[in-house]
Amino acid sequence: MSLDPGIAGEIVARGAQKRADHAEVFYKSYRNTSGRNKGPAVESLSSSFSSGYSVRVIRKNRLGFSFSTDIGKAGEAIKRALEASESVDGDPSLAMAPASPSSEVRIFDDAIRDMNEDDAIRMGHADRKGSV
C-alpha cells in the first residue's frame, strides 16, 4: 500500500492554510510476515502491516515535527507540528529541499512482496534442509 500523492499534497496545503511557511510529508509503509518452525511443523505464523507519516513544518524560522499512523488525522498532525515549532528557538538558516515529484522507493524483491504465507512456510522448511 502506498500513500496517494494527492493526499500528501493535501497535507502540505493544510499546513500552508494553518500558516506554516514550509511543510513536507514523509510516508512509510511495510508488510511483515514471520514464522517459527518446530521440527517439520509450523509453530507460529504472523503477518502485519504498518504505516505512518510525519509532518515537518517551518513557521517563523522555527522547526516543528509530528508523526501519525492515521491519515484521517492529518489536521491534528499538522497542528501538533505547528505547536512544537512554538517551543524552539528560531533559526534563520532553516530550509527544506525544493519540491520534487514523488516516486516509489523499491528496496526489496517483488517475489518476496508477493509471496503468500504457504510459500513462506515451504521456503522456511527448504532452508532448514540446507536448500532454497
N, C-alpha and C positions, 0 to 999 in steps of 0.2 A: 504494500500500500504506500502511496506517496501523497504528499500534500499538493493539492491543486494550486498551481502558481497564481491563479486568480485570488485564492484565499490569502496567500502570503501578501499579495498586493493590497488586499483589503485591510489586512492588519497594519501594514505600513501606512496606508491612507488614514486609518483611525488614529494612529499615533500623531500624524500631522494635524488632524482635527482637534486633538487634545493638546495642541501647541508644542509638540516635540519639534525641535529644529531638524533633527535627523532621526530616522528609525530604520531598523533592519530586523529580519526574522531568520532564524536558523531552525530547520526541522530535521529530525532524525527518526527513522523507524526501523525496526528489525524483528525478525521472527526467530525463535529459538526452539529447537527440538532436542531433547536429551533423553537418554535411556540408560538403563542399568541391567546388565545380564548377570544371572547367577547360574553358572553352568550353561546348558543349552537353552534355558528358559529366560524369558524377559521378566525381570523382577519389577521394573517400573518404567514408565514412559510418560513424558510430559511435553507439552507444546505450549508456547506462549508467544504473544505478540505485544510489543511495547512501542510506544511512540511518544514524542514530546516535542515541544518547540520552545525556543527562547526569543525574547524580545529585548533588543538593546536600543536605548534612546539616548540622544544628547539634547539637553534643553539648557539654554543659558550657559553653555560650556561645561555642563555637568553631566556625567555619565550615569545612567540607570539601567538596571537589568532585572528581568523577571523570567520565570520558566513555568510552563504548564503542560499538562498532558491532555487537557480538554480544549479542543479547538473552538468549542462553543463559548468559551470564557475568555476569548481574546481581549475583549474590552477590559476585563479585570486585570489581565496580564499587563496590558499597556499602562493601566492606572498604577499598578504596583511598581512598574519600571520608572514611571514619572515620579512617584513618591520617593523611590530610592534615590533618584537624582537630586532631590532636595537636601539630602543629608550628607552630601560630599562637597568638597571644595571644587571650585571651578578650575578648569584647565583650558586656556585659550588654544592650546595645540591639539585638542581632541578633534578627531575627524573619522569619518567612515569611508571605506573604499567606494568608488563610484558604482552605481547600479550596473548590474550585468545580467544577461539572460540566465534564467535558472537552467540547470542541467542535472541530470540524474547521475550521481556518482555510483559507479558499479565496481565494487571491490570484492566481488565474490563470483563463484561459478554458478551459472544458471541451472546446471544439472542438480546442484545441491539445493538451490532455492526451490526447485520444482519437485524435489524428492518427497514422496509420501512416507508415512510412518512405517508401513510394511517394508519398503525398500531400505529404510534406515536400519530396521531390525536385521534384515538379511545382510546388509553391509557390516553391521556390528558382529554378526556371527562369523562371517567370512574373515574379518580382520583378526578375530580371536584364533582362527586356524592358521594364520600367517599368510593369507592371500586376500586380495581385494577383488 
